[in-house]
């Protein structure tokens, strides 16, 4: 178990394994380089959730339960997408403001 976790960490986060930050700016840059791909993954998953709700809504075939469930999934998908993209934008603005050279 520990070996597979170690190998997974090396493959997924090479910046974390091989980096040696010496300043605060380098540490923040390292954290951002780790978090940035995670934002992309989360956005992709939320978009898939929204598309699942859309498919459920379109293919409900007159069933009001499936229609309402599809609407609910799409609504929360849009809310989650807005929140994640907003947070991503705030992080980008803060890093460009405080870590710009």
Buried (B, 14 or more C-beta within 10 A) or exposed (E): EEEEEEEEEEEEBEBEEEBEEEEEEEEBBBBBBBEEEEBEEBBEEBEEBBEBBBEBBEEBEEEEEBBEBBBEBBEBBBEBBEEBBEEBEEBEEEBEEEEEE
